[in-house]
Amino acid sequence: MLAEYKSKHGTVSRPPYELYMGFADMRNFTQMLPPDKREQVTATYDTIEATVQGFKLGVKVTRREPYYLIELEDDNAPFHFEIILHFDQAPENRTDFWIEVSAQLNFMMKAMLGGKIQEGLDKIVDGLVAVSEGRAPEGVDLSNINGNFKF
């Protein structure tokens, strides 16, 4: 059964090209992980793979439209899914950002995960908006960040 989710829209305090470039290279995601977790993740420009709770989960970029959207899909995951990241120009050199996800979930998985997927997408958008404004995302302690993370 195809399940579709769309995050809320968030206005990120960065221009679309800058935000897009941060997401375009999958290797950038490994830099955001704590050093002890990086060993469990492998990334190239187009792919990222991690072991999560004993399952290998991979994602690959299938399409890039510079500064507008990035499409990703599963790569050796237990179920098929696609993710589209949207980067639209907003006033004052900002970006209207949102995420769409479609996933092949059986009824049980949809019932168990559906609300969590929606909540997670909205938290990603809220977190990105917060970081772009120089605030810590809700529930995140930035006191132990080593200063190498750039946005």
C-alpha positions as CSV (number, residue, x, y, z in Angstrom):
1,M,0.0,0.0,0.0
2,L,1.4,3.4,-1.0
3,A,1.6,5.8,1.9
4,E,2.2,9.5,1.2
5,Y,3.4,12.2,3.6
6,K,4.1,15.9,3.2
7,S,5.8,18.0,5.8
8,K,4.8,21.4,6.8
9,H,6.5,24.3,4.9
10,G,9.3,26.2,6.7
11,T,11.0,29.4,5.8
12,V,14.7,28.9,6.1
13,S,16.9,31.9,6.5
14,R,19.2,31.0,3.7
15,P,18.9,31.3,-0.1
16,P,17.8,28.2,-2.0
17,Y,21.2,27.6,-3.7
18,E,23.0,27.5,-0.3
19,L,20.5,25.2,1.3
20,Y,20.4,22.9,-1.8
21,M,24.2,22.6,-1.8
22,G,24.1,21.3,1.8
23,F,21.8,18.5,0.8
24,A,23.1,17.7,-2.7
25,D,26.2,15.8,-1.4
26,M,25.3,12.8,0.8
27,R,28.8,13.0,2.4
28,N,27.7,16.1,4.2
29,F,25.3,14.1,6.4
30,T,28.2,12.1,7.9
31,Q,29.7,15.3,9.2
32,M,26.6,16.0,11.3
33,L,26.9,12.7,13.2
34,P,28.8,12.3,16.4
35,P,32.3,10.9,15.7
36,D,31.5,7.5,17.3
37,K,28.5,7.0,14.9
38,R,30.4,7.9,11.7
39,E,32.0,4.5,11.5
40,Q,28.6,2.9,11.0
41,V,27.8,5.2,8.0
42,T,29.2,5.0,4.5
43,A,28.6,7.8,2.0
44,T,29.5,8.9,-1.5
45,Y,28.3,12.0,-3.4
46,D,25.2,10.1,-4.5
47,T,24.6,7.5,-1.7
48,I,24.5,7.0,2.0
49,E,24.2,3.7,3.9
50,A,23.9,3.0,7.6
51,T,23.1,0.1,9.9
52,V,20.1,1.0,12.0
53,Q,19.0,-1.5,14.7
54,G,20.6,-4.3,12.8
55,F,19.1,-3.4,9.4
56,K,21.1,-1.9,6.5
57,L,19.4,1.1,5.2
58,G,20.6,3.0,2.1
59,V,19.5,6.0,0.3
60,K,20.6,7.2,-3.2
61,V,20.0,10.4,-5.1
62,T,18.0,9.8,-8.3
63,R,17.5,13.3,-9.5
64,R,18.9,16.8,-8.8
65,E,17.3,20.0,-10.2
66,P,19.8,22.6,-9.0
67,Y,18.5,24.9,-6.3
68,Y,15.0,23.6,-6.7
69,L,14.7,19.9,-5.7
70,I,16.5,16.7,-4.8
71,E,14.9,13.3,-5.2
72,L,16.1,10.3,-3.2
73,E,15.0,6.7,-3.0
74,D,15.8,3.6,-1.0
75,D,18.9,1.6,-1.9
76,N,18.8,-1.8,-0.4
77,A,16.1,-1.0,2.3
78,P,13.5,-3.4,3.7
79,F,10.7,-1.5,1.9
80,H,10.6,0.9,-1.0
81,F,10.4,4.7,-0.4
82,E,11.0,7.9,-2.2
83,I,11.8,11.4,-0.7
84,I,11.6,14.7,-2.5
85,L,13.3,17.8,-0.9
86,H,11.9,21.1,-2.1
87,F,13.8,24.4,-2.1
88,D,11.7,27.3,-3.4
89,Q,12.7,30.9,-3.4
90,A,11.0,32.9,-0.7
91,P,11.1,36.7,-0.1
92,E,14.2,38.3,1.4
93,N,16.6,35.7,0.0
94,R,15.1,32.9,2.0
95,T,13.9,29.4,1.1
96,D,10.5,27.8,1.4
97,F,11.5,24.2,2.3
98,W,9.4,21.1,2.6
99,I,9.7,17.4,2.2
100,E,7.5,14.8,0.5
101,V,7.7,11.0,1.2
102,S,6.0,8.1,-0.4
103,A,6.6,4.6,0.9
104,Q,5.3,1.1,0.2
105,L,4.0,0.2,3.7
106,N,1.7,-2.7,4.6
107,F,-1.3,-1.9,6.7
108,M,0.5,-2.8,10.0
109,M,3.6,-0.7,9.2
110,K,1.5,2.2,8.1
111,A,-0.5,2.1,11.3
112,M,2.7,1.9,13.5
113,L,4.9,4.3,11.6
114,G,2.5,6.8,9.8
115,G,2.2,9.3,12.6
116,K,5.9,9.0,13.5
117,I,6.9,9.7,9.9
118,Q,4.7,12.8,9.7
119,E,6.0,14.0,13.1
120,G,9.6,13.3,12.0
121,L,9.3,15.3,8.8
122,D,7.8,18.3,10.6
123,K,10.6,18.2,13.2
124,I,13.2,18.1,10.4
125,V,11.7,21.3,8.9
126,D,11.4,23.0,12.3
127,G,15.0,22.1,13.1
128,L,16.3,23.4,9.9
129,V,14.4,26.7,10.3
130,A,15.7,27.0,13.9
131,V,19.4,26.3,12.9
132,S,19.1,28.8,10.0
133,E,18.0,31.5,12.6
134,G,20.9,30.6,15.0
135,R,18.6,28.8,17.4
136,A,19.0,25.2,18.7
137,P,16.2,22.9,17.4
138,E,13.7,21.9,20.1
139,G,15.1,19.2,22.3
140,V,18.7,19.4,21.0
141,D,21.6,20.3,23.2
142,L,24.3,22.0,21.1
143,S,26.8,22.5,24.0
144,N,28.9,19.6,23.0
145,I,29.2,20.5,19.3
146,N,32.8,21.0,18.4
147,G,32.3,24.0,16.1
148,N,33.0,22.2,12.8
149,F,29.4,22.2,11.7
150,K,28.5,25.0,9.3
151,F,25.2,26.0,7.9
